[in-house]
Amino acid sequence: MIPFGVTYYPDQWPKDSWDKTFAAIKQAGLNTVRFGEMAWDWMEPSEGKFNFSDLDYAMDQCLKHGLKVLLGIPTSQVPPWFHTKYKNSRPVAQDGSLYPEFGPRPNICKDNPNYRRLAERLTKKLVNRYKNHPALFMWQVDNEPVYPPLDHTTSNDFCHCEHSRQTFVAWAKKKYGSLKKINQVWGTSFWTNHLSSFNDIRTPKAGVWEAVSPHIFLDWFRFKTDSLKNWVSFLVKTVKKIDPKHKVGTNGFIGIATRVPDHSAMTADVDWYGLDIYPRGGRMTGRDYAFMLDLWRSFCRAGNAEFHITELQGGQNVRWGNPAYVKGPEIYDWTIAAFKHGAKSLLYHNWRPPLFGAETGGFGILQQDGSSTKRLEAIKKAGGEIRRLESPLDRARDERNSDIAIAYLHNSEVQSYQEQGPPRAISGQWEPVRTDIGLMHTLNSMAGAYQAVYKKGKPIDFIFEMDLDSGKLPYKVILLPNPYLLSCQQYNNLKKWVKNGGRLITEARFGLKDENGHLYEKPLMEDLLGIKYEYTEPTRKGFLDGIKGKRKRPQIITKKIGKGSVVYANFSLFLEIQQGSRRLKKLVRKQAQG
């Protein structure tokens, strides 16, 4: 069975409508339902008083109608009673402001020990109760695990509570071993920041864009990823200890570095990792959508997890994103593309638009009165096509462009983001937002690289820092956007790969900084290309754009090294492609094809 289904939240609808709804879902050709991941108060309406009677009935109804359940363990959002009893549990921003305890999500810091204790208890009770239920298909722990806020509605950074600070101190102590090493890596001799004890360590409260040490900032976001990964891994292991039979995973989305973890690390212990994606909400073209699918499939490959889609847009966006209407035929295209790019399962979000709450009227396949739509007809048509697919993952593996990979350097993304400069209300010497080299530089540059080598129906692999660390690079061509931070080990592995016949296509700031964000005295590109590097921050036209005598300095350098070659653009090559340069797109495509 290829899992093909929909999210539907019985706790949000009258109980006497469930039987009819589950019957309709089955009649639509769907075989899987996802619910529970945002319903802690449904299962534990007050602390220690559990009520699973409604959930029992929902599970039994699914069994009656031949539906399998992806059952969510709802630890991503705490109920109001938690904040009433456990004071001082609200997430804290760098400026001391508190995150709302009611409404926005996630409304709790995952470093909070009371939260962890009660979330573990809920997990154990839920798994023990339903592990043998015949309708159970898989488990989902948490939901889109992030530190608050989930989206970019504020530039505030969370969480800076004392629990997070202590966890950060323990993380730094484990990573570096000594205070001397921490002072060295974090550059604390700059601007009177020397640490004389571990207790001196504070979270970087200067904020996202201010003049905080970029080295502490880089480690702060490494810590966030590790903390989230460890929490998810703990929940997964808790489930598996009780129920070793069913697969366990979680979900996420692609976004700005400070709002999501490094997904390539999050897949370490999960059986599956689900993408939540809203193509119309994100104004995605077919190529943009394929880019997201290939990137997520590659995240899953990094941890040997299955690639699932836990939420695919089923109706019009509300509250966030582009609100353009979803007619129906595009859903068919999104669905078929998802499986061709390697998805092992697909669930739409959601069956029927909610009649209340923060997403009132949003995303539903059906009309708000429950009547059918062209969207449902498109899904039925796609379902017939999917049932003829024998092995989506094998199909994607066979059809992908196995010669080319695009590198995603998360450390470079975080560093560029931090350095881009604060949004400012004044004009003059301060740019409002330096988006070209900061805010969305890495994702936009990766999208430009993808444009250059994209062919419809040909999935493309992404590689990550862990791949450069290992040196296992089974590709003929690697495109390397925003190569700002590179360790010596990563550089040596890349150079060895080039000497053995690889072709590297890269751009400005190659190896300007090491893995800790320190400037190399001699940038790595000088060794690679035999050029002299002068500038630290790029302009749109590049670094070497001056005139020496009457001869313009080169902007693109091609150099043969061993059996391979390097193509280096001394400007933001892939960003220029993303912004519409056909000439550069043609050039990169030609170089990639050899």
C-alpha positions in Angstrom: 0.0 0.0 0.0 1.3 3.4 -1.0 0.1 5.7 1.9 -2.2 8.3 0.2 -4.4 10.3 2.4 -5.4 13.5 4.2 -5.3 15.3 7.5 -8.7 15.4 9.3 -9.1 16.5 12.9 -12.1 14.8 14.5 -11.6 16.8 17.7 -12.6 19.9 15.7 -15.9 18.4 14.3 -19.1 17.0 15.9 -18.7 13.4 16.9 -21.9 12.3 15.1 -20.3 13.4 11.8 -17.2 11.3 12.0 -18.6 8.1 10.6 -19.9 9.9 7.5 -16.7 11.8 7.1 -14.4 8.7 7.3 -16.7 6.9 4.9 -16.3 9.8 2.4 -12.6 9.9 2.8 -12.4 6.2 1.9 -14.8 6.6 -1.0 -12.5 9.3 -2.4 -9.8 6.6 -2.9 -7.7 7.7 0.1 -6.4 5.1 2.5 -4.7 7.1 5.3 -5.8 9.8 7.8 -3.5 11.9 10.0 -4.7 13.5 13.2 -3.8 14.0 16.9 -0.6 16.0 16.5 -2.1 19.3 17.9 -4.6 17.9 20.4 -2.9 17.6 23.8 -5.9 19.1 25.6 -8.2 16.6 23.8 -6.3 13.7 25.4 -5.4 15.4 28.7 -8.0 18.1 29.4 -6.4 18.8 32.8 -3.1 17.7 34.3 -3.0 14.0 35.0 -6.6 13.4 34.0 -6.6 11.6 30.7 -9.6 11.0 28.5 -9.1 8.8 25.4 -12.7 7.8 24.8 -13.2 10.1 21.8 -9.8 9.1 20.3 -10.8 5.4 20.8 -13.9 6.1 18.9 -12.1 7.9 16.1 -9.6 5.0 15.8 -12.4 2.5 15.7 -14.2 4.4 13.0 -11.1 4.5 10.9 -10.8 0.7 11.3 -14.4 0.3 10.3 -13.9 2.1 7.1 -10.6 0.5 6.2 -8.4 3.6 6.9 -5.0 3.6 8.4 -4.0 6.3 10.9 -0.8 8.3 11.1 -1.3 9.1 14.8 0.3 12.3 16.1 1.7 12.5 19.6 0.7 16.1 20.5 3.8 17.5 22.3 4.3 20.5 20.1 1.8 22.8 21.9 1.0 22.8 25.6 -2.6 23.3 26.9 -3.6 26.4 28.9 -3.5 24.5 32.1 0.3 24.0 31.8 1.0 27.8 31.9 -1.5 28.3 34.7 0.2 25.8 36.9 3.9 26.2 35.8 4.7 29.8 36.1 7.6 31.4 34.3 7.4 28.8 31.5 6.7 31.1 28.6 9.5 31.3 26.0 11.8 34.4 26.4 13.1 36.6 23.6 16.5 38.2 23.5 15.0 41.5 24.7 13.2 39.8 27.6 9.8 39.9 26.1 7.6 36.8 26.6 6.0 34.7 23.9 2.1 34.4 24.2 1.0 31.5 26.3 -2.2 31.1 24.3 -2.6 30.9 20.6 0.7 31.1 18.6 2.9 28.1 18.2 4.9 26.6 19.5 4.0 28.1 22.9 6.6 26.3 25.0 10.4 26.0 25.1 11.5 22.4 24.6 14.3 22.9 27.1 11.7 23.4 29.9 12.0 20.3 32.3 8.3 20.4 33.3 7.3 20.3 29.7 9.7 17.4 29.0 8.4 15.4 31.9 4.8 15.8 31.0 5.4 15.3 27.3 7.2 12.0 28.0 4.3 10.9 30.2 1.8 11.7 27.5 3.9 9.9 24.9 4.1 6.7 27.0 0.4 6.6 27.7 -0.6 7.2 24.1 1.8 4.5 22.7 0.9 1.9 25.3 -2.8 2.5 24.5 -2.7 2.3 20.7 0.4 0.3 19.8 -1.8 -2.8 19.0 -4.7 -1.0 17.4 -5.2 -2.5 13.9 -5.9 0.9 12.4 -2.5 2.3 13.5 -0.1 2.9 10.6 2.7 5.0 12.0 3.5 7.5 14.8 4.3 11.2 14.4 6.2 12.8 17.3 5.9 16.6 17.8 4.9 18.8 14.9 7.2 21.0 12.8 9.7 21.1 15.7 11.2 24.6 16.1 12.0 27.1 18.7 9.2 29.8 18.6 8.0 31.5 16.6 7.1 29.1 13.8 7.0 31.8 11.2 8.7 35.2 10.6 6.0 37.4 12.2 8.7 38.9 14.5 12.4 39.4 14.3 12.7 38.4 17.9 14.8 35.3 18.7 13.6 32.6 21.1 14.3 31.0 23.5 16.6 32.8 26.0 15.1 31.4 29.2 17.3 30.1 31.9 16.6 26.5 30.9 17.9 27.2 27.4 20.9 29.0 28.8 21.9 26.1 31.0 21.4 23.7 28.1 23.5 25.9 25.9 26.3 26.0 28.5 26.3 22.2 28.7 26.3 21.9 24.9 29.3 24.3 24.6 31.2 22.5 27.4 30.6 19.1 25.7 31.6 20.5 22.2 34.8 22.3 23.2 35.9 20.7 26.5 37.5 23.8 28.0 36.8 27.5 28.5 40.1 28.3 26.8 38.8 26.7 23.6 35.5 28.4 23.8 37.1 31.8 24.3 39.3 31.1 21.2 36.5 29.9 19.0 34.0 32.6 20.0 36.6 35.4 19.6 35.8 36.8 23.1 38.8 39.1 23.2 36.9 41.3 20.8 34.9 44.1 22.6 35.5 42.8 26.2 33.7 39.5 26.0 36.3 37.2 27.7 34.7 34.4 29.7 36.3 33.6 33.0 33.9 30.8 34.0 31.3 28.6 32.3 28.7 30.5 34.3 29.7 33.6 32.4 28.2 32.1 29.2 25.0 33.8 28.1 22.8 33.3 25.1 23.5 35.8 22.4 20.9 38.4 23.4 22.1 41.1 21.0 19.5 39.8 18.6 19.5 38.3 15.1 21.2 41.1 13.2 23.0 43.2 15.8 26.7 43.3 16.5 26.8 40.0 18.4 29.9 37.8 17.9 29.2 35.9 14.7 30.9 32.9 16.2 28.6 32.7 19.2 25.7 33.3 16.8 26.8 30.4 14.6 27.1 28.0 17.6 23.8 29.3 19.0 22.0 28.0 15.9 24.0 24.8 15.9 22.9 24.3 19.5 19.2 24.9 18.5 19.4 22.2 15.9 21.1 19.8 18.2 18.6 20.5 21.0 15.7 19.9 18.7 17.2 16.8 17.2 18.0 15.3 20.6 14.4 16.0 21.8 12.9 14.4 18.7 15.3 11.4 19.0 14.4 11.0 22.7 10.7 10.9 21.7 11.4 8.4 18.9 13.3 6.1 21.2 10.6 6.4 23.9 8.0 5.2 21.3 10.2 2.4 19.9 10.9 1.1 23.3 7.2 0.5 23.8 6.2 -0.2 20.2 9.0 -1.6 18.0 6.6 -2.6 15.2 5.5 0.8 13.9 7.6 3.4 12.2 8.1 6.8 13.9 8.9 10.2 12.4 8.1 13.9 12.4 7.6 16.7 9.9 8.9 20.1 9.0 9.1 22.8 6.4 11.8 24.7 4.5 12.4 28.3 5.5 14.8 30.9 6.8 17.7 29.6 8.9 16.7 31.2 12.1 13.2 29.7 12.0 14.0 26.0 11.1 16.7 23.6 12.2 19.4 22.1 10.0 17.1 19.4 8.5 20.0 17.3 7.3 20.8 16.6 11.0 17.2 16.1 12.1 16.8 12.8 10.2 19.4 10.9 12.2 17.1 8.8 14.3 13.7 9.0 12.6 12.2 6.3 10.3 10.6 9.0 8.1 10.7 12.7 7.8 7.7 14.6 6.4 7.6 17.7 4.3 4.8 20.3 4.8 4.5 22.2 1.5 2.0 24.7 0.1 3.0 25.4 -3.5 0.3 28.0 -4.2 0.9 29.7 -0.9 4.6 30.0 -1.7 3.9 31.2 -5.3 5.9 28.2 -6.6 6.4 27.4 -10.2 6.7 23.7 -11.2 10.5 24.1 -11.0 10.3 25.8 -7.6 8.2 22.9 -6.3 10.6 20.3 -7.7 13.5 22.2 -6.0 11.8 21.8 -2.6 11.0 18.2 -3.2 14.6 17.3 -4.2 16.0 19.3 -1.3 13.7 17.4 1.2 14.4 14.1 -0.4 18.1 14.8 0.1 17.6 15.8 3.8 16.0 12.4 4.2 18.9 10.7 2.4 21.3 12.3 4.9 19.8 10.3 7.7 18.6 7.3 5.7 15.0 8.3 6.5 12.0 7.8 4.3 10.8 10.9 2.4 7.1 11.5 3.2 4.8 14.5 2.5 2.7 15.1 5.6 0.9 18.2 4.3 0.3 19.1 0.7 -1.8 22.1 0.1 -5.4 21.1 -0.5 -7.1 24.4 -0.7 -6.7 28.2 -0.5 -4.2 29.7 1.9 -5.5 31.8 4.8 -3.6 34.1 7.2 -0.2 33.5 5.6 1.2 33.2 2.1 -0.3 33.9 -1.3 -4.1 33.5 -1.0 -4.6 32.6 -4.7 -7.4 30.1 -5.3 -6.6 26.4 -5.8 -8.8 25.2 -8.6 -8.0 21.5 -8.8 -5.9 20.5 -11.8 -2.7 21.9 -10.2 -3.2 19.4 -7.3 -2.9 16.6 -9.8 0.4 17.9 -11.1 1.8 18.5 -7.6 0.8 15.0 -6.6 2.4 13.2 -9.5 5.5 15.3 -9.2 5.9 14.5 -5.5 6.0 10.7 -6.2 8.3 11.2 -9.2 10.7 13.1 -7.0 10.8 10.3 -4.4 8.0 10.7 -1.9 7.0 7.4 -0.3 3.6 8.7 1.0 1.5 11.8 0.5 -1.2 13.4 2.7 -3.2 16.5 1.8 -4.0 19.3 4.2 -6.8 19.1 4.8 -10.1 17.3 4.2 -12.5 20.2 5.1 -11.7 23.8 6.0 -12.1 24.6 9.7 -15.1 26.6 10.7 -13.2 28.3 13.6 -9.7 29.1 14.8 -6.6 30.7 13.3 -7.1 28.9 9.9 -10.8 29.4 9.5 -11.8 28.5 5.9 -8.3 27.5 4.9 -6.7 24.7 2.9 -9.8 22.4 2.6 -10.3 20.0 -0.2 -14.0 20.3 0.2 -16.2 23.3 0.5 -16.9 24.5 4.0 -20.3 22.8 3.9 -18.7 19.5 3.0 -19.7 19.5 -0.6 -17.4 18.2 -3.4 -15.0 20.3 -5.5 -12.8 20.0 -8.6 -9.9 19.6 -6.1 -11.4 16.4 -4.9 -11.9 15.2 -8.5 -8.2 15.9 -9.2 -7.2 14.0 -6.1 -9.3 11.0 -7.2 -7.7 11.1 -10.6 -4.2 11.3 -9.0 -5.0 8.4 -6.7 -5.7 6.2 -9.7 -2.4 7.1 -11.2 -0.5 6.5 -7.9 -1.9 3.1 -7.5 -0.1 2.1 -10.7 3.2 3.2 -9.2 5.1 0.2 -7.8 8.0 1.9 -6.0 8.1 5.7 -5.9 11.5 5.8 -4.3 13.1 3.4 -6.8 11.6 5.4 -9.6 13.0 8.6 -8.4 16.4 7.0 -7.9 16.4 5.6 -11.4 15.3 8.8 -13.0 17.4 11.4 -11.1 20.3 13.2 -12.6 23.0 11.2 -10.8 25.9 13.1 -12.2 25.1 16.5 -10.6 24.6 17.7 -7.1 24.0 21.1 -5.4 25.6 21.8 -2.1 23.7 23.3 0.8 26.0 24.8 3.4 23.9 25.6 6.4 26.7 27.2 8.3 27.3 29.7 5.5 23.6 30.4 5.5 23.5 31.2 9.2 26.6 33.4 8.9 25.3 35.3 5.9 22.0 35.8 7.6 23.6 37.2 10.7 25.9 39.5 8.9 23.4 41.1 6.5 22.7 44.0 8.8 19.6 45.1 10.7 16.5 46.4 9.0 16.7 50.2 9.5 14.2 52.9 9.2 16.6 55.5 7.9 18.2 55.9 4.5 21.7 57.0 3.7 24.8 55.0 4.7 22.6 52.2 6.2 20.9 49.9 3.8 17.4 48.9 4.9 18.0 45.2 4.3 20.9 43.7 2.4 19.0 40.8 1.0 21.6 40.2 -1.8 24.2 38.9 0.6 22.1 38.1 3.7 18.5 37.5 4.5 17.6 34.9 1.8 20.9 34.7 0.1 21.5 31.0 0.4 18.1 29.7 -0.5 17.8 32.1 -3.4 21.3 31.2 -4.6 20.5 27.4 -4.3 17.3 28.1 -6.3 19.4 29.8 -9.0 21.8 26.8 -9.1 18.8 24.5 -9.5 17.4 26.6 -12.3 20.6 26.2 -14.2 20.6 22.4 -14.2 16.9 21.6 -13.9 15.2 19.3 -16.3 11.5 18.4 -15.8 11.2 14.9 -14.5 14.9 14.6 -13.5 15.3 14.8 -9.8 18.6 16.4 -8.6 20.5 15.6 -5.4 21.6 18.1 -2.7 24.6 17.4 -0.6 25.5 18.9 2.8 28.4 19.7 5.0 28.5 16.1 6.3 29.1 14.9 2.8 32.0 17.4 2.3 33.3 16.2 5.7 33.3 12.6 4.6 34.6 13.2 1.1 32.0 10.7 -0.3 31.1 12.7 -3.4 29.8 10.3 -6.1 29.1 13.0 -8.7 30.8 14.4 -11.8 29.6 18.0 -11.2 29.0 19.9 -7.9 27.4 23.4 -7.8 28.4 25.2 -4.7 26.4 28.3 -3.8 27.5 30.7 -1.0 30.7 28.8 -0.2 31.5 31.3 2.6 32.4 28.9 5.4 34.5 25.9 4.6 36.7 23.9 6.9 40.1 22.8 5.8 38.9 19.2 5.8 36.0 20.1 3.5 38.2 22.0 1.2 40.8 19.3 1.0 38.1 16.7 0.2 36.7 19.0 -2.6 40.1 19.6 -4.0 40.9 15.9 -4.0 37.5 15.3 -5.7 38.4 17.9 -8.4 41.8 16.4 -9.0 40.2 13.0 -9.5 38.0 14.4 -12.3 35.2 16.4 -10.7 34.0 19.7 -12.0 33.3 22.4 -9.3 31.1 25.4 -10.2 31.2 28.0 -7.4 31.1 31.7 -6.7 32.2 34.6 -4.6 33.6 34.3 -1.0 34.8 30.7 -1.6 36.5 29.6 1.7 36.8 33.1 3.0 36.1 31.8 6.6 36.6 28.6 8.5 33.9 26.5 10.1 33.8 28.8 13.1 33.4 31.9 11.1 37.0 33.1 11.5 38.6 34.7 8.5 41.4 32.7 7.0 44.6 34.7 6.7 44.8 33.5 3.1 41.4 32.5 1.7 41.1 29.0 0.4 40.3 30.3 -3.1 43.9 31.7 -3.3 45.2 28.2 -3.0 42.6 26.7 -5.3 42.8 29.3 -8.1 46.1 31.1 -7.6 44.5 34.5 -7.4 44.8 37.4 -4.9 41.7 38.1 -2.9 41.1 41.6 -1.5 37.4 42.2 -0.4 35.3 40.8 2.4 31.8 41.7 1.4 30.5 41.3 -2.2 28.7 43.8 -4.4 26.2 42.7 -7.1 28.9 42.9 -9.8 31.5 41.1 -7.8 34.9 41.8 -6.3 37.4 42.1 -9.2 35.4 44.6 -11.1 38.0 47.4 -11.1 40.1 48.5 -14.0 43.9 48.0 -14.0 45.3 50.0 -16.8 42.9 49.4 -19.7 42.2 45.8 -18.9 39.1 44.7 -17.0 39.8 42.0 -14.4 38.2 38.7 -15.0 34.8 37.9 -13.4 34.7 34.2 -14.2 37.8 32.0 -13.9 38.1 28.5 -15.2 41.1 26.4 -14.1 42.0 22.8 -14.8 43.2 21.0 -11.7 44.4 17.4 -12.1 41.8 15.5 -14.1 39.1 18.0 -13.2 38.3 21.7 -13.3 36.9 24.6 -11.3 34.6 27.3 -12.6 34.7 30.3 -10.2 32.5 33.4 -10.6 33.8 36.3 -8.6 30.3 37.6 -7.8 26.9 36.1 -6.7 26.6 33.9 -9.8 23.6 31.8 -8.7 21.7 34.7 -7.2 22.0 36.4 -10.6 20.6 33.4 -12.3 17.7 33.3 -9.8 17.0 36.9 -10.6 16.7 36.2 -14.3 20.1 36.2 -16.0 19.6 33.9 -19.0 23.2 34.4 -20.1 24.7 33.1 -16.9 22.1 30.3 -16.7 23.2 29.1 -20.1 26.8 29.4 -19.1 26.4 27.3 -16.0 24.3 24.7 -17.8 26.9 24.3 -20.5 29.7 24.0 -17.9 27.7 21.4 -15.9 27.2 19.3 -19.1 30.9 19.4 -19.7 
